[in-house]
Amino acid sequence: MVSPILQEASRLVGEDLAFQRRVWRFQRIGWAVMAGFVLLGALGAFGGGPLAQARLRSDDGTVEMEWERIERIGRDSRLRIRTTGPPSGSLILRLEGELTELALLAIEPQPASESRAPGRIWLRFDPPAEGHAAEILLNLRSSRPGMVEGQLALGEAVLPLRLFVMP
């Protein structure tokens, strides 16, 4: 039983227990939503974690590509391209679509030649050492938010590439 003093204090203050319970429920929902965002961030849903990592292999299995599908403006991103076996002769890497709008900050190994046309970039690389698979590393940076779509071709293998750039 509630004392008469507490009842009088509640009446004077204007306490509404039903309203207070709705506020508490709203706060718990807010905490759950914030915890969900923290968990998604820790897993990399906003870039820089396991959920953002992507890997794709060509249909014939000769080329494999790794990148982060979620990026941020002004942040360097890495695109790693590997051949599964030793290539014959020089390698010609072709970037198409919106990929050509990304800034190429660094290319490892350095290409022997580079040529450009609207919507396309060709990079020619010397063949790797005898019996070794080739690995090409591109450091990219985007200057605008949104979806970036294009494709990457190495020899006969053509791989689609999509990444989302967040502000």
N, C-alpha and C positions, 0 to 999 in steps of 0.2 A: 504494500500500500504506500502511495506517495504522500508525503507529509503535506499539510495544508499550506505551509510556507512555500514549498517548492511549487505547488499548484498556483499559488498567487504570483510567484516570480515568473512562471511560465506565461501566465495570462498577461502580466505587465510587459514582458519583453516581446511577446507575440511569437512564441515558439510554435513551429508547425512541424511535428515529427514526420508526417508523411512527405512533406516537401524536402526535409533534411535527408530522408532515405533515398529520394530520387537524386539528390545532389551526390550522395555517396556512391550510388550505382553509376552515375555519369563519370565520377572520378575514377572508379575501378575500370570502366571501359577505356577511359583515356590512358590509364597506366598500361593496360594490355596492348593498346595500339602503339604506344611509345616503345614498349618492350619488343613488339614485333618489328618496328623500324630498326631498333638497335640490333636485333638478331639478323635481319636482312643485311644491314650494313656490315656486320662482322663476317657474314658469309660471302660478301662481295657483290651483292645485288646492285650496288651503286658504283661498282668498279673496284679493282684492286684485290679481288679475292677469288675463291674457287668457283663461285657461280658465274663470274665474268669470263673465266677461261674457256676458250674454244679450241677445238682441234678438228681438222678435216683432212681426209685422205682422198686422193683422186680415185676414180673408178678403176683404173688399171693398177693402182697401188704403187705407182712410181714416185709420187710427190705427196708430201705431208706438210701441212701448214698449221702453225699455232699462233694464236693472237688473243687479245682480250676484247670481247664483243661489247663491253661497256667501257667507255672512256670519258674523260673530262676535257673541256677546252683548255688548251695551254699545257696539258700534261703529255709527256712523251709516251708513246706506245710502241711496243715491239711486235714485229711480224717476223716470225721465224719460218723459213721454207727449207725443207730437207728433201733430197732425193734418197730413195731407199737403196739404190745401187749406184755404182760408178757410171756417170753419164759418158756418152761417146761424143767427143768434140766439145766445142764451146756451148755454154748455156745461154739461152735468150729468154729473159723474164719479161713478160708483158703485163702492165697494169692498165686496166680499162675502167671506164665509168667515173664515178665520183671519187674513186681512189686517187685519181690524178690531181684532185683539188687539195689533197693532204700535202703538207710540207714534208719532203724527204730530208730529214736532218742528217742522217748518216746511213751509209750502206757498207756492210761488211760481207765479203771482201769488196774492195773497190772495183766497180765495173770497168771493163776495158773500154767500153763506149756506151753512150747514152743518146737516145734520140726521142723527140717528142712530136706529137701531132695532137690536134684537138681531141681530148678524151682518151688519149693513149700515151703511154711511156714505154719505151723498149730499153732494157738494160742487158748488155751482152757481157758475159763473164768468161774469163779464161777457164779451161777445163781444170778440175782439181787434180791433185797428185794422183799418179797411177794407182788404180784399185781402191780409191777412196770415194765415198759418197759426197755430194756437194751439200753445203749448208750456206744459206744466204740470210742475213739479218738486216731488216729494214727498221730504222727508227723513224716513226711518223708523228706528226702533230696536227691536230685539227684546229681551225680558227673559228668554226661556227658550230652551234648545236644542231642536233637532229640526226636522222638516219643517214648513214653513208653506205652506199651499195655499189658494188662493182665486181669485177672478176680479175683473177690472176691466172696467167697462163705460163707454163714452163714446158717447152716442147709441145707434145700433143695433149698434155694434161691441162684441163681448164677447171679452176676451182672458184665457186662463187664466194664472195666475202661481204659480210654485212657487219657493221658495228654501229652502236648507238652512242652519240657524243652528248654528254650532259653538260649543262652550264657550270 
